[in-house]
Amino acid sequence: MQTQRGSYGEIPTHSLDAETRERVAALVADAAGAAKVDEHGTWEFGITRLNRRGTRWAALNWDLYGHGRDAHTGALLAVVQVRQVVSGRRAPFWRFAAPTID
């Protein structure tokens, strides 16, 4: 079976079978809720307003790039990219993205 890919090489979660989709989502949710995922703390996916007027906001989301089984334990492994966009007066700024040259 050929894996369906999006325009950035990501695997759309809707293209996975229901069981795999649920297991990947649970794995990401468990990782996001860990005591300390990285130097910034835990991951809170979704949109966050940074000021009262709503003119500054940030969003954290993820995409799946691969999944499979651990050769030793048989546990599910998933390769995900987590990224953040911050928007304010200037154009939205994507963190963890390669810079572009105009």
ZADO-1210 file (C-alpha; in nm, 4 decimals, padded with zeros to 6 digits):
<atoms>
<atom x="00.0000" y="00.0000" z="00.0000" code="MET" pos="1"/>
<atom x="00.1381" y="00.3406" z="-00.1044" code="GLN" pos="2"/>
<atom x="00.1521" y="00.6070" z="00.1677" code="THR" pos="3"/>
<atom x="-00.0377" y="00.9222" z="00.0764" code="GLN" pos="4"/>
<atom x="00.1706" y="01.2408" z="00.1175" code="ARG" pos="5"/>
<atom x="00.0808" y="01.6098" z="00.1304" code="GLY" pos="6"/>
<atom x="00.2563" y="01.8955" z="-00.0471" code="SER" pos="7"/>
<atom x="00.5295" y="01.9140" z="00.2214" code="TYR" pos="8"/>
<atom x="00.5823" y="01.5376" z="00.2418" code="GLY" pos="9"/>
<atom x="00.3653" y="01.4981" z="00.5505" code="GLU" pos="10"/>
<atom x="00.1254" y="01.2064" z="00.5922" code="ILE" pos="11"/>
<atom x="-00.2318" y="01.3382" z="00.6239" code="PRO" pos="12"/>
<atom x="-00.3823" y="01.1751" z="00.9319" code="THR" pos="13"/>
<atom x="-00.7133" y="01.1244" z="00.7499" code="HIS" pos="14"/>
<atom x="-00.5331" y="00.8838" z="00.5134" code="SER" pos="15"/>
<atom x="-00.4433" y="00.6455" z="00.8001" code="LEU" pos="16"/>
<atom x="-00.6703" y="00.3659" z="00.9124" code="ASP" pos="17"/>
<atom x="-00.8785" y="00.4511" z="01.2204" code="ALA" pos="18"/>
<atom x="-00.6725" y="00.2428" z="01.4656" code="GLU" pos="19"/>
<atom x="-00.3370" y="00.3869" z="01.3550" code="THR" pos="20"/>
<atom x="-00.4781" y="00.7417" z="01.3516" code="ARG" pos="21"/>
<atom x="-00.6012" y="00.7048" z="01.7106" code="GLU" pos="22"/>
<atom x="-00.2738" y="00.5499" z="01.8295" code="ARG" pos="23"/>
<atom x="-00.0604" y="00.8243" z="01.6686" code="VAL" pos="24"/>
<atom x="-00.2831" y="01.0977" z="01.8152" code="ALA" pos="25"/>
<atom x="-00.2604" y="00.9344" z="02.1594" code="ALA" pos="26"/>
<atom x="00.1189" y="00.9066" z="02.1303" code="LEU" pos="27"/>
<atom x="00.1508" y="01.2789" z="02.0452" code="VAL" pos="28"/>
<atom x="-00.0920" y="01.3728" z="02.3246" code="ALA" pos="29"/>
<atom x="00.1079" y="01.1665" z="02.5755" code="ASP" pos="30"/>
<atom x="00.4312" y="01.3327" z="02.4636" code="ALA" pos="31"/>
<atom x="00.2707" y="01.6775" z="02.4815" code="ALA" pos="32"/>
<atom x="00.1590" y="01.6140" z="02.8385" code="GLY" pos="33"/>
<atom x="00.5004" y="01.5015" z="02.9597" code="ALA" pos="34"/>
<atom x="00.6542" y="01.6962" z="03.2476" code="ALA" pos="35"/>
<atom x="00.9227" y="01.8508" z="03.0264" code="LYS" pos="36"/>
<atom x="00.9263" y="01.7824" z="02.6527" code="VAL" pos="37"/>
<atom x="01.1972" y="02.0347" z="02.5622" code="ASP" pos="38"/>
<atom x="01.3593" y="02.3514" z="02.6967" code="GLU" pos="39"/>
<atom x="01.0273" y="02.5373" z="02.6629" code="HIS" pos="40"/>
<atom x="00.8264" y="02.2932" z="02.8757" code="GLY" pos="41"/>
<atom x="00.5150" y="02.1056" z="02.7674" code="THR" pos="42"/>
<atom x="00.3353" y="02.1404" z="02.4326" code="TRP" pos="43"/>
<atom x="-00.0080" y="02.3038" z="02.4244" code="GLU" pos="44"/>
<atom x="-00.1520" y="02.2574" z="02.0749" code="PHE" pos="45"/>
<atom x="-00.3960" y="02.5115" z="01.9348" code="GLY" pos="46"/>
<atom x="-00.4244" y="02.8910" z="01.9154" code="ILE" pos="47"/>
<atom x="-00.3239" y="03.1172" z="02.2053" code="THR" pos="48"/>
<atom x="-00.4072" y="03.4857" z="02.2184" code="ARG" pos="49"/>
<atom x="-00.1070" y="03.6940" z="02.3290" code="LEU" pos="50"/>
<atom x="-00.2937" y="04.0180" z="02.4049" code="ASN" pos="51"/>
<atom x="-00.6452" y="04.1260" z="02.4994" code="ARG" pos="52"/>
<atom x="-00.7353" y="04.2683" z="02.1584" code="ARG" pos="53"/>
<atom x="-00.6453" y="03.9453" z="01.9810" code="GLY" pos="54"/>
<atom x="-00.4074" y="04.1192" z="01.7404" code="THR" pos="55"/>
<atom x="-00.1133" y="03.9056" z="01.8545" code="ARG" pos="56"/>
<atom x="-00.1522" y="03.5279" z="01.8616" code="TRP" pos="57"/>
<atom x="00.0470" y="03.2077" z="01.8462" code="ALA" pos="58"/>
<atom x="-00.0426" y="02.8566" z="01.7344" code="ALA" pos="59"/>
<atom x="00.1329" y="02.5242" z="01.7902" code="LEU" pos="60"/>
<atom x="00.0550" y="02.2261" z="01.5664" code="ASN" pos="61"/>
<atom x="00.2102" y="01.9044" z="01.4371" code="TRP" pos="62"/>
<atom x="00.2358" y="01.6915" z="01.1234" code="ASP" pos="63"/>
<atom x="00.3139" y="01.3222" z="01.0861" code="LEU" pos="64"/>
<atom x="00.6072" y="01.2276" z="00.8616" code="TYR" pos="65"/>
<atom x="00.6457" y="00.8576" z="00.9366" code="GLY" pos="66"/>
<atom x="00.5253" y="00.5721" z="01.1557" code="HIS" pos="67"/>
<atom x="00.6158" y="00.2100" z="01.2142" code="GLY" pos="68"/>
<atom x="00.7056" y="-00.0502" z="01.4739" code="ARG" pos="69"/>
<atom x="01.0123" y="-00.0659" z="01.6968" code="ASP" pos="70"/>
<atom x="01.2209" y="-00.3649" z="01.5840" code="ALA" pos="71"/>
<atom x="01.2956" y="-00.4695" z="01.9432" code="HIS" pos="72"/>
<atom x="00.9788" y="-00.3998" z="02.1405" code="THR" pos="73"/>
<atom x="00.7118" y="-00.3798" z="01.8696" code="GLY" pos="74"/>
<atom x="00.5917" y="-00.0460" z="02.0117" code="ALA" pos="75"/>
<atom x="00.4549" y="00.2211" z="01.7797" code="LEU" pos="76"/>
<atom x="00.7100" y="00.4794" z="01.6627" code="LEU" pos="77"/>
<atom x="00.6060" y="00.8069" z="01.5000" code="ALA" pos="78"/>
<atom x="00.8058" y="01.0863" z="01.3373" code="VAL" pos="79"/>
<atom x="00.6311" y="01.4203" z="01.3881" code="VAL" pos="80"/>
<atom x="00.7259" y="01.7817" z="01.3262" code="GLN" pos="81"/>
<atom x="00.6028" y="02.0315" z="01.5834" code="VAL" pos="82"/>
<atom x="00.5993" y="02.3949" z="01.4764" code="ARG" pos="83"/>
<atom x="00.4789" y="02.7290" z="01.6053" code="GLN" pos="84"/>
<atom x="00.3520" y="03.0354" z="01.4214" code="VAL" pos="85"/>
<atom x="00.3490" y="03.3761" z="01.5922" code="VAL" pos="86"/>
<atom x="00.1566" y="03.6660" z="01.4390" code="SER" pos="87"/>
<atom x="00.1378" y="04.0305" z="01.5337" code="GLY" pos="88"/>
<atom x="00.1796" y="04.3558" z="01.3466" code="ARG" pos="89"/>
<atom x="00.4171" y="04.1961" z="01.0998" code="ARG" pos="90"/>
<atom x="00.3508" y="03.8969" z="00.8779" code="ALA" pos="91"/>
<atom x="00.3168" y="03.5612" z="01.0582" code="PRO" pos="92"/>
<atom x="00.6499" y="03.4142" z="01.1668" code="PHE" pos="93"/>
<atom x="00.6969" y="03.0369" z="01.1564" code="TRP" pos="94"/>
<atom x="00.9479" y="02.8962" z="01.4014" code="ARG" pos="95"/>
<atom x="01.1480" y="02.5893" z="01.2987" code="PHE" pos="96"/>
<atom x="01.0998" y="02.6769" z="00.9293" code="ALA" pos="97"/>
<atom x="01.3817" y="02.7458" z="00.6844" code="ALA" pos="98"/>
<atom x="01.4238" y="03.1178" z="00.6095" code="PRO" pos="99"/>
<atom x="01.3153" y="03.2446" z="00.2696" code="THR" pos="100"/>
<atom x="01.5018" y="03.4922" z="00.0510" code="ILE" pos="101"/>
<atom x="01.2954" y="03.7573" z="-00.1289" code="ASP" pos="102"/>
</atoms>
